[in-house]
Amino acid sequence: MTIERRIAGRAKDLVGNQVESTKEHKQESAYRSLCEGFPILLRSAGLAQAVSYLRAKSKDEYDGYGALYGHLQEQFRNLEFLGAKEELSEKAADPGLSQAGYRLYSEIAMQAALWHKRMAQALLRPKKDEK
């Protein structure tokens, strides 16, 4: 199974669980909006800054920021690029990570972000003013 297929399958599960865990429309649309904008943030700010932003903005694991950060971390763990006790934000900012390693992590994060965006658009309700 390719890495992209593993990412896509896990994204479907994680976003599907997000639908079940959020009862309020407001939380669903906030998570969807965050998923839709995250690839742009990742591309413009870089991996370390983007995941640090998610971690800093999250109040708990149930808000959109905390959920997306946890989902990205789960994607890396699923691919065995991150240990059970390691934090993605710390790994991305690790000065010992080589430039090639950072680019690999960034590409995996981008693939995960794009699949989460697709799944959020397919599975989560849009804002009330959207059609």
Helices and strands as residue ranges (DSSP letters): H 3-21, H 25-45, H 47-57, H 64-78, H 88-92, H 99-123
